[in-house]
């Protein structure tokens, strides 16, 4: 009797397709941020009002939009590469999981900024999401005990770790270190909440 695995098993998503799809998603995401900034500049920065001004009830509707708005092309440029790379790596694990993690990070970060940001500030930008994706990517491999994920997480931590730590410093004027910290913590939480179960072991062919 021979066991060659289940012929009715669901076909795995090929790695090449996964990478292409993840790349398209993130290129589209970053392109949207640039398009919004073009609209913002063309409209005399009318979109800046979608930033989060803390502890005003009317500002709760801006919790999500604030992650897509930036204060100038320099601001969006600084966020583009880290968002593109970290988002791409995170999306390789599955789009539903990726979008769920992003939703958790964006909402938690926005609400956190609304609660703790200094008075008379207006906070916007994708950096909270970037810090969240950093935490999500670095922790996921360890949480799921996947060797490749652990290696990827260590590489990401080695490359961006110093920048992330610098972004958490309260000494940075004009930078929402609170948003960075909350985003990072939300990403760590997302790694646990949306961890993937261990994959089924491959059936070993046997004869009898």
ZASEKOL-58177 format. One record per residue (C-alpha): residue number from 0; residue in one letter; x, z, y. Coordinates in nm, 2 decimals, decimal comma. Each point is the difference from the previous one (the first is absolute). Example, Ala and Ser with C-alpha at 12.3 -4.5 7.8 and 13.67 -1.06 7.14 Angstrom:
BEGIN
     n   res       xx       zz       yy
     0     A     1,23     0,78    -0,45
     1     S     0,14    -0,07     0,34
This chain:
BEGIN
     n   res       xx       zz       yy
     0     X     0,00     0,00     0,00
     1     X     0,15    -0,10     0,34
     2     X    -0,07     0,15     0,34
     3     X     0,08    -0,23     0,29
     4     X    -0,20     0,17     0,28
     5     X    -0,35    -0,06     0,11
     6     X    -0,09    -0,37     0,06
     7     X    -0,29     0,11     0,22
     8     X     0,22     0,21     0,24
     9     X    -0,03    -0,08     0,37
    10     X     0,26    -0,24     0,13
    11     X     0,25     0,17     0,22
    12     X     0,04    -0,12     0,36
    13     X     0,32    -0,21    -0,01
    14     X     0,28     0,14     0,21
    15     X     0,05    -0,32     0,19
    16     X    -0,37    -0,03     0,10
    17     X     0,00     0,37     0,10
    18     X     0,30    -0,05     0,23
    19     X    -0,14    -0,31     0,16
    20     X    -0,34     0,17     0,06
    21     X     0,17     0,31     0,14
    22     X     0,21    -0,21     0,23
    23     X    -0,30    -0,19     0,13
    24     X    -0,19     0,32     0,07
    25     X     0,29     0,15     0,19
    26     X     0,08    -0,31     0,20
    27     X    -0,36    -0,03     0,09
    28     X    -0,01     0,37     0,10
    29     X     0,30    -0,02     0,22
    30     X    -0,12    -0,33     0,15
    31     X    -0,33     0,17     0,09
    32     X     0,20     0,27     0,19
    33     X     0,18    -0,26     0,20
    34     X    -0,32    -0,19     0,07
    35     X    -0,17     0,32     0,13
    36     X     0,30     0,07     0,23
    37     X    -0,03    -0,36     0,14
    38     X    -0,37     0,07     0,07
    39     X     0,09     0,33     0,15
    40     X     0,26    -0,14     0,24
    41     X    -0,23    -0,30     0,09
    42     X    -0,28     0,24     0,08
    43     X     0,21     0,23     0,22
    44     X     0,05     0,25    -0,28
    45     X    -0,38     0,05    -0,05
    46     X     0,06     0,09    -0,37
    47     X     0,21     0,30     0,09
    48     X    -0,32     0,20     0,04
    49     X    -0,03    -0,01    -0,38
    50     X     0,29     0,25    -0,02
    51     X    -0,09     0,36    -0,09
    52     X    -0,04     0,25     0,28
    53     X    -0,01     0,34    -0,16
    54     X    -0,30     0,23    -0,04
    55     X    -0,25    -0,22     0,17
    56     X    -0,30    -0,06    -0,23
    57     X    -0,04    -0,36     0,13
    58     X     0,35    -0,08    -0,12
    59     X    -0,08     0,06    -0,37
    60     X    -0,11    -0,37    -0,02
    61     X     0,36    -0,10     0,08
    62     X     0,16     0,19    -0,30
    63     X     0,03    -0,32    -0,20
    64     X     0,05    -0,27     0,28
    65     X     0,29     0,20     0,15
    66     X     0,22    -0,10    -0,30
    67     X    -0,04    -0,37     0,09
    68     X     0,07     0,03     0,38
    69     X     0,34     0,01     0,16
    70     X     0,14     0,06     0,35
    71     X     0,19    -0,32     0,06
    72     X     0,19    -0,26    -0,21
    73     X     0,30     0,23    -0,04
    74     X    -0,22     0,26    -0,16
    75     X    -0,16    -0,24    -0,25
    76     X     0,34    -0,16    -0,07
    77     X     0,15     0,34    -0,09
    78     X    -0,28     0,06    -0,25
    79     X    -0,02    -0,34    -0,16
    80     X     0,30     0,00    -0,24
    81     X    -0,05     0,35    -0,14
    82     X    -0,38    -0,07    -0,05
    83     X     0,07    -0,34    -0,16
    84     X     0,25     0,14    -0,25
    85     X    -0,16     0,34    -0,08
    86     X    -0,34    -0,16    -0,02
    87     X     0,13    -0,28    -0,23
    88     X     0,16     0,25    -0,24
    89     X    -0,32     0,22     0,00
    90     X    -0,23    -0,30    -0,06
    91     X     0,20    -0,10    -0,30
    92     X    -0,16     0,29    -0,18
    93     X    -0,35    -0,16     0,04
    94     X    -0,21    -0,09     0,30
    95     X    -0,29     0,23    -0,06
    96     X     0,24     0,30    -0,03
    97     X     0,20    -0,13     0,31
    98     X    -0,31    -0,03     0,22
    99     X    -0,13     0,33    -0,11
   100     X     0,33     0,17     0,08
   101     X     0,01    -0,17     0,34
   102     X    -0,36     0,11     0,08
   103     X     0,09     0,36    -0,09
   104     X     0,32    -0,01     0,21
   105     X    -0,16    -0,17     0,30
   106     X    -0,31     0,23     0,01
   107     X     0,20     0,32    -0,06
   108     X     0,26    -0,09     0,25
   109     X    -0,25    -0,10     0,27
   110     X    -0,20     0,32    -0,05
   111     X     0,32     0,21     0,01
   112     X     0,11    -0,17     0,32
   113     X    -0,34     0,06     0,15
   114     X     0,03     0,37    -0,09
   115     X     0,35     0,08     0,10
   116     X     0,14    -0,25     0,24
   117     X     0,09     0,13     0,35
   118     X    -0,27    -0,01     0,27
   119     X    -0,01    -0,31     0,23
   120     X     0,17    -0,23    -0,26
   121     X    -0,11    -0,33    -0,15
   122     X     0,13    -0,06    -0,35
   123     X     0,01    -0,34    -0,17
   124     X     0,21    -0,20    -0,24
   125     X     0,07    -0,06    -0,36
   126     X     0,28     0,25    -0,03
   127     X    -0,22     0,27    -0,15
   128     X    -0,09    -0,24    -0,28
   129     X     0,37    -0,10    -0,04
   130     X     0,10     0,36    -0,05
   131     X    -0,29     0,04    -0,24
   132     X     0,10    -0,30    -0,20
   133     X     0,36     0,13    -0,01
   134     X    -0,12     0,33    -0,16
   135     X    -0,23    -0,19    -0,23
   136     X     0,27    -0,24    -0,13
   137     X     0,27     0,26    -0,03
   138     X    -0,22     0,25    -0,19
   139     X    -0,21    -0,24    -0,22
   140     X     0,27    -0,07    -0,26
   141     X     0,07     0,37    -0,04
   142     X    -0,36     0,10    -0,02
   143     X    -0,07    -0,27    -0,26
   144     X     0,33     0,04    -0,18
   145     X     0,08    -0,37     0,02
   146     X     0,37    -0,06    -0,01
   147     X    -0,02    -0,32     0,21
   148     X    -0,22     0,17     0,25
   149     X     0,25     0,29     0,03
   150     X     0,29    -0,24     0,06
   151     X    -0,20    -0,19     0,27
   152     X    -0,10     0,33     0,16
   153     X     0,37     0,11     0,01
   154     X     0,11    -0,33     0,16
   155     X    -0,28     0,02     0,26
   156     X     0,09     0,37     0,07
   157     X     0,37    -0,09     0,04
   158     X    -0,06    -0,29     0,23
   159     X    -0,27     0,15     0,23
   160     X     0,04     0,37    -0,06
   161     X     0,21     0,06     0,31
   162     X    -0,24    -0,20     0,22
   163     X    -0,30     0,19    -0,14
   164     X     0,17     0,34     0,07
   165     X     0,08    -0,11     0,36
   166     X    -0,36    -0,10     0,05
   167     X    -0,11     0,35    -0,09
   168     X     0,20     0,16     0,28
   169     X    -0,20     0,16     0,28
   170     X     0,28    -0,09     0,24
   171     X    -0,11    -0,36     0,00
   172     X    -0,17    -0,06     0,34
   173     X    -0,30    -0,24    -0,01
   174     X    -0,01     0,00    -0,38
   175     X    -0,28     0,17    -0,20
   176     X     0,21     0,20    -0,24
   177     X    -0,32     0,18    -0,09
   178     X    -0,15    -0,33    -0,11
   179     X     0,31    -0,09    -0,20
   180     X     0,00     0,34    -0,18
   181     X    -0,37    -0,02    -0,08
   182     X     0,03    -0,35    -0,12
   183     X     0,29     0,09    -0,23
   184     X    -0,19     0,29    -0,15
   185     X    -0,31    -0,22    -0,05
   186     X     0,22    -0,25    -0,18
   187     X     0,14     0,27    -0,23
   188     X    -0,36     0,11    -0,07
   189     X    -0,10    -0,36    -0,08
   190     X     0,28    -0,03    -0,26
   191     X    -0,17     0,28    -0,19
   192     X    -0,36    -0,10     0,07
   193     X     0,05    -0,36    -0,10
   194     X     0,26     0,04    -0,27
   195     X    -0,03    -0,25    -0,28
   196     X    -0,05     0,13    -0,36
   197     X     0,29    -0,06    -0,24
   198     X    -0,04    -0,35    -0,15
   199     X    -0,09    -0,03    -0,37
   200     X     0,30    -0,02    -0,23
   201     X     0,08    -0,34    -0,14
   202     X    -0,11    -0,03    -0,36
   203     X     0,30    -0,03    -0,23
   204     X    -0,04    -0,29    -0,25
   205     X    -0,01     0,14    -0,36
   206     X    -0,05    -0,15    -0,34
   207     X    -0,14     0,14    -0,31
